[in-house]
Amino acid sequence: MRERRYYVYILSSNSRVLYVGMTGFLMSRVLRHQAGEGGAFTRKYRVHRLVYFESFQNVENAISRETEIKKWRRGKKVELIRRENPTWEDLAAGWGELVPMKVGEAGSSPVLQTGSE
């Protein structure tokens, strides 16, 4: 059985409005924000670029960390992002895009290849 993970994440708009959230399914949650299906705040300010996240095994630890970060002043949140992601790169760039797949053979076993391998 696969281990369950929980994520605390920070999203940013192009103008660097910040949003802190927590989820058990980071990719699907970020894709929902990008599709405009997040909360009213993220829709209003177009906050959909993933600029930071942390992973946890325990949901209580994730909730505690989300609460902690949400209480911080903006400057401390910005410093956390800059320390881990100095260029504010969208860490979710390319998520949800179609990936071309090719089926090839290596020896006698079929091999599934993605991208430009």
Secondary structure, DSSP 8 states (H G I E B T S, - for coil): -----EEEEEEE-TT--EEEEEES-HHHHHHHHHTT-S-HHHHHTT--EEEEEEEESSHHHHHHHHHHHHHS-HHHHHHHHHHH-TT---TTTTTT----EEEEEETTEEEEEETT-
